[in-house]
């Protein structure tokens, strides 16, 4: 059962890394001098990545909780 906990923690860390990457990329995009249409297109792509990263982090937390409950 501890394998589930470790797998959940690893998955959560991957999700958090994705969220941190998203924040860093959004700040760089905000300070760029690109035109408005390009910025909007990039932000739409980033929103999908952000939702995926939050989902992965949530799934990892759920795995961690299940592993702790079963241990």
CORSULQUI-V772184 format. One record per residue. N is the residue number from 1. RES is the residue in three letters. NEAR is the number of other ideal C-beta (glycine too) atoms within 10 Angstrom. Layout:
n->N res->RES near->NEAR
n->N res->RES near->NEAR
//
This chain:
n->1 res->UNK near->10
n->2 res->UNK near->10
n->3 res->UNK near->8
n->4 res->UNK near->17
n->5 res->UNK near->17
n->6 res->UNK near->12
n->7 res->UNK near->14
n->8 res->UNK near->20
n->9 res->UNK near->15
n->10 res->UNK near->13
n->11 res->UNK near->19
n->12 res->UNK near->19
n->13 res->UNK near->13
n->14 res->UNK near->15
n->15 res->UNK near->20
n->16 res->UNK near->15
n->17 res->UNK near->13
n->18 res->UNK near->18
n->19 res->UNK near->17
n->20 res->UNK near->11
n->21 res->UNK near->14
n->22 res->UNK near->18
n->23 res->UNK near->12
n->24 res->UNK near->10
n->25 res->UNK near->16
n->26 res->UNK near->16
n->27 res->UNK near->10
n->28 res->UNK near->10
n->29 res->UNK near->14
n->30 res->UNK near->9
n->31 res->UNK near->7
n->32 res->UNK near->11
n->33 res->UNK near->5
n->34 res->UNK near->11
n->35 res->UNK near->8
n->36 res->UNK near->7
n->37 res->UNK near->8
n->38 res->UNK near->11
n->39 res->UNK near->14
n->40 res->UNK near->10
n->41 res->UNK near->11
n->42 res->UNK near->16
n->43 res->UNK near->14
n->44 res->UNK near->9
n->45 res->UNK near->10
n->46 res->UNK near->16
n->47 res->UNK near->12
n->48 res->UNK near->9
n->49 res->UNK near->15
n->50 res->UNK near->18
n->51 res->UNK near->11
n->52 res->UNK near->14
n->53 res->UNK near->19
n->54 res->UNK near->15
n->55 res->UNK near->12
n->56 res->UNK near->19
n->57 res->UNK near->19
n->58 res->UNK near->13
n->59 res->UNK near->15
n->60 res->UNK near->20
n->61 res->UNK near->15
n->62 res->UNK near->13
n->63 res->UNK near->19
n->64 res->UNK near->19
n->65 res->UNK near->13
n->66 res->UNK near->14
n->67 res->UNK near->18
n->68 res->UNK near->13
n->69 res->UNK near->9
n->70 res->UNK near->10
n->71 res->UNK near->9
//
